[in-house]
Amino acid sequence: MTDGSGSSVGKLIRNLLLVLVLGALCAIIAAGAVLYYFGPTGSYSLTNVLISPQVASELTYVDTSTSSGKQVRYVFDRMEFLYFNVEKNDWHHLEVDLPRYQKLYEMVSKATSMAEVPDHVRNSFSWENPAILTVVVRREGMDPSHAETKAFQEVQFSETGDYFRVQHRDQTAKEEWVYFYSPGIYQKVVQVLVQQQ
């Protein structure tokens, strides 16, 4: 009887281990399938990368001061647009108010980033004169005309006309660019931000 019960206990343990291993294997396969079909694509929605006008106007955060190295509070100061005027062969700089930024934001907010960025697109921002929209913050509690300022976010529009990129910082403060394709975006941006002054 001892031999029979020992053998049945061994079979039970073996069967239990087989069920556990098969269960774990099925869970791994299911998790892999879910990640494969529904996992991250490497794409971003623009609304998750570009600061909205509402958030920009209320922006406040703590960061390291560029002058003192200490942690200080920064608040939204302004938006600036820098672009190269081909007709006049020089750079133009203007301040962008929130209503004009709202128009730009609405125009591009449905964009989804490029999963893979070809080298010619990435390089077009270095070879050419991209138009640059910068969200500027200033140190809180100082006279705005003398306050320490710095760029919070930058958006560059390729002079080729169809691509733009948005500066993205993750939690480690590592700076990256997220690239977007939008036909004719350069001219549309200039029209909204410059020609509607």
N, C-alpha and C positions, 0 to 999 in steps of 0.2 A: 504494500500500500504506500509505503514511503517513496518507492521508486515512481509510482504512478502519479502521486500528488506533486512530487518534485518536477516531473516532466510536464505536468499541466501548468504549474506555476511558471516554468521556463517558457512555455508556449504563450502564456498570457503576457509575460514581460516582453517577449519578442514581438507579439502582435501589438502591444501598446506602444513600443518604440517605433514599429513600422507605421502606425497611425500618426504618431507625433511627427516623424520625419516627413511623411507624405503631406501632412497638414502644413508644416513649415514650408515645404517645397511649393505647394499650391499658393500659399500666401506670398512667397517671393515672386512667383510667376505672375500672380494677379497684380502685385505692386509694380512690377516691371512693365506690365501691359498698360496700366493706368498712367504711369509716368511717360511711357512712349507716346500714347495717344493724347493725353491731356496735360503733359508736363510743360515746362517753360520753353518758349520758342526762341528766346533771345531777342524778342521784340518788345517794345514799350509803346504804350499809348502816350501821345504827346501830353495829354492832361495829367499824366503821372510823372512827367519830367519837367515841363515848363511851368513856372510859377504863375498862378492865376492872378488876374487883376485884384480880386478881393483879398487874397492872401498877401499879395505884394503891399497893398496899402496898409495892412495891419502887421506887417512883418516885424518881428522882434526876436532876437536870439543872442546867445552868449557865444563868443569866439575869442580867439587869441588876438590881442592887439598887435598890429604890425609895428608900432613904435615902442611899446613897453614890454611886450611879450606876456602881459598879464591877461587874465580872462576878464573881458568887459562886455557890456551889452551893446548890441548894434540894432538900429531901427532903419526902416525904409527911408531913403532920402529922395531918389529920383530915378528916372530911366533916361538913358542917353542913346542916341542913334548916330553912328559914324558910317559914312559911305563915301565912295569915290565918285565924283561927278566927272564923267568922261568929257562932256562938252567944255567944261571949264578947266579940266585937267588938274583938279585939286580935291582935297578931302573936305567934306562938310560935316559939321558936328551940330546936332540939335537936341534939345530936351524934348522928351515924349511925355505927353500928359496921359493920365490913366484912361480917359475915354478913347483916345486913339489906340492905346495898347489893347483895350478891350476889343476893338474892331479887328486888330491883328490876331489876337488870341482866338476869337470866334472863327476867323478865317482858317486857321491851321489846327484847331483843337481836335479834329477828327483824324488827324494823321497818325499813322503807325510807323514805327521805326523800321529801318532796313535790317533784316536779320544778318545779311552779309554785305559788307561794304567793299566794293572794288577799290583797288589802289588809286585809280584815276579820280575817283570821287573824293577819297581821303586827301589826296595830294592837291586837288583843286583849291582847297582852302589855304594852301601854302603858296601856290604858284600865282594866284590871282589876288585881287583886292576885294575880299569879302566885305559885305556890309555887316556891321556889328551892332547889335542891340545889347546894352548892358544894364542890368538891374544893380543900382548903386545903393549901398547902405552907409550910414554914418554912425559914429559913436554917440550913444545916448548921453544926454545931460551936458552937451557942449553946444556952444553957439554954432548953428548950422553953417555959417560962412567960414568958420575956422575949424570945424570938426574933422577928425580923422575919418576918411572915407575909404571904401574898398568895394571891389566888384563882388556881388553875391552870386550872380548868374550871368552867363553870356550866351547869346544866340548869334551864330554866324550864318549869313546867307551867301552862298557861292555866286560869284559873278557870272558863272555859266548859266544861271537862271533857274535851275530845277532842283537844287539840293540845299538843305540847310542842316545845321547841327546845333544841338543844345548841350551846354556844359552840364554835366551831372556829377555830383559828389555823393559817394556812398557814406556809410557811417564811419568809415576809416579815414574820411576826408581825402580819399584818393580821387583825383580828378579824371574823368573820362568824358568822352563825347558820344552822344547818341545821334545817329544820322537819320535823316528823313528825306524822302523824295516827294516833291510837289511841283508839278509842271508850272513853269512861269512864276515861281514864288518870289524871285528877286524883284521883278517888276511890280508885282502885287504889293510887296512890302514897301517899296519906294513910293508907290502911289498912295498907300494908306498913311504912311508915316511922314512923308515929305510933301507931297502935292496937296494934301488936305490941311495944310497949316492955316 
